[in-house]
Amino acid sequence: MTEEKLNQDELLAVEEDVLRGILGAYENNQDDTVTIEIARGGKTFFAFDIRGLSEKEYNDLQDRATKFKKAKNLGGVKVAEETNITKFRSLLIYHATVPEHRKKLWDNKQAWNQLNVLNGPDLIDKVLKAGEKSAIIDKIDDLSGFGTESDQLIKNSLEQEEN
């Protein structure tokens, strides 16, 4: 009976460690931000913080930038027709911008009026150069776990399993 009790105690201890690990990883995801500075010709115009995005957020944003049509030969099922990559990239930056900076920058109604845009993602597309957007998206991808650090972590885990 004591051996059974010991096994239960060991299982509870392991479960608590696993839970602490899961919650710690989640909290760490929420805190990871990088400051982006938009500078041209040595002059900084503005800065904002971005965070990583979840896989669900990436997929939802891609859907928002995609035109769908009903496939007649599939009984009216909606299928992707075309993804507007420019819109998708602007949506990624918009949603990765931390809320307090998004409100000040991208949701700035005065800027919308002066630059004749309808929303934050449109403002991003109007203000940022293509290369700037690309560099920002690279940072978002890194924060979201798509960077080389994640590749190395997975590689190390796979090597350990093989040994």
N, C-alpha and C positions, 0 to 999 in steps of 0.2 A: 504494500500500500504506500509506503514512503517513496518507493521508486516512481510510482504513478504520480504522486504529489509533486515530486521533484521535477518530473517531465512537464507537468502543467505549469509549475513556477517558471521553468526555463522557457516554455512557450510564451508565457505572459511577458517575460522580460524581453524576449526577441520581438514580440509584437509591439511593445512599447518603443523599442529602438527603431523598428520599421516605421511606426507612426511618426516619431520625432524626425526621422529622415525625410519622410514624405512632406511633412509640414514645413521643415526647414528648407527644402528645395522650393516649395511653393512660395514661401516668404522671400527667398533669395530672388526668385523671378520677378517679384513685385518691386524690388528695390533697385534692380539693374537699370540704370539710365546713363545716357551719354549726352553731353552738351554739344550741339551743332552750332557752329558760327558761320554765318554767311558773310564772307568778306570778298571784296573785289578791289584790285589795285591797291592793296595794303590797307583798305578802309573796311572796318567791320560795320555792317549795316544792322544786323540783329542776330540774336542767339536764341536757341530753344532746346529743350531737353526731349529726347525720344526714349522709348522703352521697347522691349521686345514684344512680339505678337504671338499668340497661340496659333496652332495649326487651323483651328476652327475660324479664327479671325481672318487668316490668309484666305481660306476657302470662301468665306462669306463675302469678303471684299472682291475676290475674283468673280464671284457670281454677280455682284452688283455692277461690274464692268463688262459683263458678257451679255450679248444679245442672244435670246433663245427663240427658237421657232418650233412649231408643232410638226412633228414628222407624220405625214399622212400614212406612210407605210407601216408605222409603228402604233397605229391606233390613237394618234393625237398626242403621244408622249412628247414632252418638251426636250429638245436637244440643243446643245450649244452651237451657235452659228458663228459668232465672231467675238473675240475679247478685245476691248479697247485698252491696249497696253498703257497708253498715256494716262487714261483715267484710273486704271488699276494702280499705277505707280503713285499717282497723287493721293489716292485713297489710302494706300499704305502709309505714306508720310503723315497724312492728316490723322489717322487713327493711332499711329505710333507716337505722335506728339503728346506729351503729358497734358492732362486736362487744363491746368492753369495756364500753360503756354498756348495751347490750342485756342482757348477763349480770347487771349490777348492778341494773338497773331492772326490765325486763320479764320476765326469767327468775328473779326473786326469789321463791323458793318460800314464804317466810314471808308475803309480800304476797298470794300466791295463796291461801294458807290463810285469812288474815284477811279477805280480800275475797270469798272463796268463788268463785274462778275456776279454770279448768283449764289455762290457758296464757297466754303473753305477749300475744298479740293480744286475748284476752278482758280482760286486765288493762288494756290501753290503752283499750279501749272503756268500761271501768268508771271509770277515773280521769280521762280527758280529756273535756272538754266538746266538743260538736259544732263550735263555732267554733274551738276550739284545734286540733282535728284538721284542720279545713279550712285554717287558716293554716299548719300544719306541712306538709300535702300540697302547698300552693302552693310552699313552700320546696324540697321534694323535687323537684317538677316543674321549678323553676328550675335546681336542681343537675343534673337529668337532661337539660337542654337544651330544655325546653319553654317557657322564659321569653322575655321580650321581647328579651333580648340575642341569643338564637339567631335569633329572627325578623329582627332587624336585620342579623345576619351573613349570613343567607341572602338577604335583600333586597339587600344591597350586592353580593353575588356575582352575583346575577341582573342587576343594573343594569350591572355591568362586562361581562357577557357580551353584553348588548344593544348596548353602545357599540363 
